[in-house]
Amino acid sequence: MSNPYDTASERMSILPPTMRFKGELSADEDLLIQGSIEGTIRHSQRVTIGNEGKIKADITANIIKVEGTVQGDLRAARSVYVDASGNLRGNIHAPSVCLVEGSNFNGSIDMDAKEGGSPQRSGKAKPSEN
């Protein structure tokens, strides 16, 4: 019998509502956060901040979904989705962004596909070609 959790895309870590984490968090499987995190989150897969999640961190991931509260910048290689229950104070860098009616967002959005999910980029402005 094969292991059903054989690939990173099929695994998920869950940070429960009573758990608090401070520091740099990184992994290669999907992450569901219902607790509190302060620091930095770097994931190669999907990060979901659940309804009870309270985040004070910059987040870099493939896909980011916000259902709870986030204070920090989001950088996604594929997409950022802020649900109706989501509350985001920070900037979004992603090629695809969805802000559902009822969501609370305060920040800026950069949908430049070349810059979106590249965590290696410095974030410096490019000189004008005019």
C-alpha positions in Angstrom: 0.0 0.0 0.0 1.4 3.4 -1.0 1.6 6.4 1.3 -1.3 8.8 0.5 0.9 11.7 1.6 3.8 11.0 -0.7 4.0 14.4 -2.4 4.2 17.9 -1.0 1.0 19.0 -2.8 -1.0 16.4 -0.9 0.3 17.2 2.6 -1.1 20.0 4.8 0.2 21.5 8.1 -2.3 23.1 10.5 -1.5 25.7 13.1 -4.5 25.4 15.5 -6.3 28.5 17.1 -4.6 28.1 20.5 -1.1 28.0 19.0 1.2 31.1 18.8 4.4 31.2 16.8 7.0 33.9 16.6 9.9 33.8 14.1 10.5 32.5 10.5 8.2 29.7 9.3 8.9 27.8 6.1 7.8 24.5 4.6 6.9 22.8 1.3 3.4 21.6 2.1 0.1 23.5 2.2 -0.4 25.4 5.5 -3.6 26.3 7.2 -3.2 28.9 10.0 -5.9 29.3 12.6 -3.5 30.6 15.3 -1.3 33.6 15.7 2.0 34.2 13.9 4.4 37.1 14.1 7.5 37.2 11.9 8.0 35.8 8.4 6.2 33.0 6.4 7.9 31.5 3.4 6.1 28.5 1.7 6.5 26.9 -1.7 2.8 25.8 -1.8 -0.5 27.3 -0.6 -0.9 29.3 2.6 -4.5 29.8 4.0 -5.1 32.2 6.9 -8.3 30.8 8.4 -11.1 32.8 10.0 -9.4 32.6 13.4 -5.9 33.3 12.1 -4.1 36.5 13.2 -0.9 37.2 11.4 1.7 40.0 11.7 4.1 38.8 9.0 5.2 39.2 5.4 4.0 36.1 3.5 5.7 34.5 0.4 4.0 31.5 -1.2 2.6 30.1 -4.4 -1.0 30.8 -3.5 -2.2 32.9 -0.5 -5.8 32.9 0.8 -6.9 35.3 3.5 -10.0 34.5 5.6 -8.7 36.0 8.9 -6.6 39.0 9.8 -3.2 39.8 8.2 -0.9 42.7 8.8 2.0 42.5 6.4 2.9 42.2 2.7 1.8 39.3 0.6 4.0 38.0 -2.3 2.5 35.1 -4.4 3.8 33.4 -7.4 0.3 32.5 -8.6 -2.5 34.3 -6.8 -3.8 36.1 -3.7 -7.5 35.6 -2.6 -9.0 37.7 0.1 -12.3 36.2 1.3 -15.3 38.2 2.5 -14.2 37.5 6.1 -10.6 38.6 5.3 -8.9 41.7 6.8 -5.6 42.6 5.1 -3.4 45.6 5.9 -0.4 45.4 3.6 0.7 45.3 0.0 -0.1 42.5 -2.5 2.4 41.4 -5.2 0.8 38.7 -7.4 -0.1 38.1 -11.0 -3.7 37.3 -10.0 -5.6 39.0 -7.2 -9.2 38.5 -6.0 -10.8 40.8 -3.3 -14.3 39.4 -2.5 -17.0 41.9 -1.8 -17.1 42.4 2.0 -13.4 41.9 2.5 -11.4 44.6 4.2 -8.2 45.7 2.4 -5.8 48.6 3.0 -2.7 48.7 0.8 -1.5 48.6 -2.8 -1.7 45.9 -5.4 1.1 45.1 -7.9 0.1 42.5 -10.6 3.2 42.7 -12.7 3.7 39.0 -13.6 7.5 39.4 -13.8 7.6 40.7 -10.2 4.7 38.9 -8.6 6.0 35.8 -6.9 9.7 36.2 -7.2 11.0 36.2 -3.6 14.6 36.7 -5.0 13.7 40.2 -6.4 14.9 43.2 -4.3 11.7 45.2 -4.8 13.6 48.2 -6.0 11.9 50.4 -8.6 13.0 50.0 -12.2 14.3 53.1 -13.9 12.0 54.6 -16.5 12.7 53.8 -20.2 11.3 57.1 -21.5 
